[in-house]
């Protein structure tokens, strides 16, 4: 009750955790490239063994970054709806895919087979990997570092018309105003509540028009203030000689050390290994060590 | 002091929306020269054209007619825009709307980056500028974690990093509390004195004006008066027509000189006033005789100069009681902060209660407990006999009876038409159409907005002062018994301030509304309130009548709060043994009276 207006309290997504580990001290560019390679590697996994290997490697990176496991799992809670959806879709539609292998369960048109089980587990672990990789990067690099990283990575493409600086600036300004707007939203909510408004209360889901109308007293002031702020920000930027990205220099310079190159190289080798290794299926290995009949 | 003019403005006209059928003439035939190293303050009521003029100084606006030259560059020449803007740095009103980056030092670097300076030079300039504004220790901080005064200092650093020769402050102190204002002004004036930066400040605050080399007063798009502060403030009657305030201490000197022409009326500072009185007593020169009409208001005060209630009225019954209230922000997270601790406070029926404290003192948190927006983590808040936080309490009923008006309430308007916005509260109460209409009418008229004339006006086409009154009407339409106002006059010009206070006081005097005022404006609070609480560091550090509170200026100063200039002057005279009365002067009239008594006791 007392916290009904505190908006920033429950936001943990994208939270930076300053443990100052080796991973934290990497060049953000190296981190971004490595993360991209890992994501790519995950997308190349088809069977259970490489995906499990990926999972273990990612947990190792988390351990090196000194990120508590409980923090990683918070991201999973956010991803639960997607996980549930993937599970349901695979469960329903993959039962009749062939070759099915052994059939574990059959009821009406629902069927659980060895093949569908494998697909489901590979799918779920892959999504967990994606969530963990993205969480790890925001937990070990500040958004500002990431913005600079992306800007400098994209800058060679500027001559082909990629507006690297503009994208970075837009990103930076958006991040800069998130807390400002959260505060503003809180203030507007409190002001309208003081005028006896039921914010968000009593809205019936079968009357979305009424529910939307109840939010107008919050949304309209927020937008009007946002436009006013934008106008003033433009003036302030122009007053400080801003005329776009051409001819600008950069205060922040990113320095890469040998360690950064090593990390990128390792990621690349790992990606190639995952993507090209002739992974045997789990069943073949199990059969090799004498477990049969699954 | 200066040798060469750095800015020359010749016959400048500016028209907004020239192609439409309603062109707005913002500037008319302005001619002005500003010398290198000068400190110029531009005064004028809202809409007088002073901000438009400022935006011509660095080519953010271009003349409709006439010329503006900066160091010999014409602002109309697009090739010189970079030179002009890096020569004339500008800081605006709202610090939040000027900061681009998520880290202080990167924001300061934004200007030099735009100039295309080499990286090592940018680093040097960022260090230098942050040091100038005393922000070096916070260079890696995220801007949203800074106070408003600190943010404005970052903005100044961001401008300094371009090494400008002229610094323009466009109402840069309007949104700051006294402490923040002091910080920003000290830095700006230091830059002017020590680094020779030409300083041009647009402001409503007279304390800023008295230190200037030259005052320029604008009205209706024209320069109507200019000269040294002393010369300008001597024309008090003229200033009144132009809706410009005169510093309180100057008002006092003028009131005295009205009774005795030999007393100089052109005093600008408290120190000057005290030394004048000292000199007169030492020279056995008679002080101005005691006035028979000492209570007559000089009429230039920001607050209506009402005789403060001298005898305490029988205390009304307590409406709101806060007992040992403690509240934490972000409770249950690693970022938990104690906002207030052990607060005891009560609001009594029919009084005007003041709450003083600077930003971050916890006064807003206290305020939000008064209508159950917040519920204490420890302690108890009782409103009309009901303890908040219990499930049986009807929060809506409490909020209806205690109207809370936030800072800058115009930022919360949302309806297209004024009438609809005012009706939002009554409609939430599910009143009948006729009742809603009647309440909207009463509320609008209580703040001087005619129902027929304003109900169908577009909300967002109104002036700032009018919008604030609409927002106030929106709360009054709930017909509350207590009105809680957070900084009701912040950001308004002197005339708007006076008008708004008049309406609020009339509600108190005629309708018997209980008022709770939260403000940093000591002159206003000293004159209006029956009782005052001083909040600092999340605790009530002082409480009592204005006389009791302001009789301890040392304690107030320790807490980072100011006192009214006349109070300060009389107190200093008392400290020096020149005034024997222990009475505390809160208004010009009271100060005149006390000084009159001194005269009577003084052997001549």
Interface residues (C-beta under 8 A of the other chain):
Chain A: X1 X2 X3 X5 X6 X8 X9 X142 X143 X144 X169 X172 X173 X175 X176 X179 X180 X183 X184 X187 X188 X190 X191 X192 X193 X194 X195 X196 X197 X198 X216 X217 X220 X221 X224 X225 X228 X229 X232 X233 X235 X236 X237 X238 X239 X240 X241 X242 X243 X247 X248 X249 X250 X251 X252 X253
Chain B: X55 X58 X60 X81 X82 X85 X86 X89 X90 X92 X94 X96 X97 X98 X99 X100 X101 X102 X103 X105 X106 X109 X110 X111 X112 X113 X114 X115 X116 X117 X118 X119 X122 X123 X126 X142 X143 X144 X155 X158 X159 X162 X327 X329 X330 X331 X332 X333 X368 X371 X373 X374 X375 X376 X377 X389 X396 X399 X400 X403 X404 X406 X409 X411 X412 X413 X414 X415 X424 X425 X428 X429 X460 X474 X475 X478
